[in-house]
């Protein structure tokens, strides 16, 4: 990987079916990236507005640290200079800092990260991303929590759903299991401009490569009522 080239990560991505696959690929790719690593740990707590849960001993820090839900950055954020990132919160839409914007780290400090925008209409712009209090947008939790962390996730890989609407030059599709939603395989394959920029790796549960995968398509059946 030529992480020193500012255009290297522009227009390329690995697409996976699930967040679990994305996290696994991001960890693997981050380990291959040259440079010093920094680990940022979040500060998690129950939202003071949730009076019924504030003093509940069940919600101890280690429990809150382990929570992974949609729209919430991980408790442990491993980063390196040159690492591609994705914003997972709207910070300043007028400046292009929206949920889904891809960035590349240029500098790291204790409470702020400097990054270069690599997608959208502000490619090349240098921005500062601060730590912030983030409340999960997913209502699946039976309590309200908040996490002080950078609203970022490593973006060597992303889910197929997250890639919708993007046009890329090179796409690698990693399928350790068949896609599970209607039309999702089509969405992944149509992100790339040309078939020469498309690579697909299909494996079974034991990691052995396969030549085929299932394409999930719902067929509508219309009954002739006349």
Secondary structure, DSSP 8 states (H G I E B T S, - for coil): --TTSTTTTTTEEEEESSHHHHHHHHHHHHHHS-S-EEEEE-EEEE-TT-TTTTT-TTS-HHHHHT---TT---SEEEEETT-EEEE-S-SBGGGTB-TT-EEEEEEE-SSEEEEEE-SGGGTT-EEEEEEEEE--S-TTSSS-EEEEEESEEE-SEEETGGGTT--BSEEEEEESS---STTHHHHHHTTBSSGGGEEEEEE-TTS-EES---------------
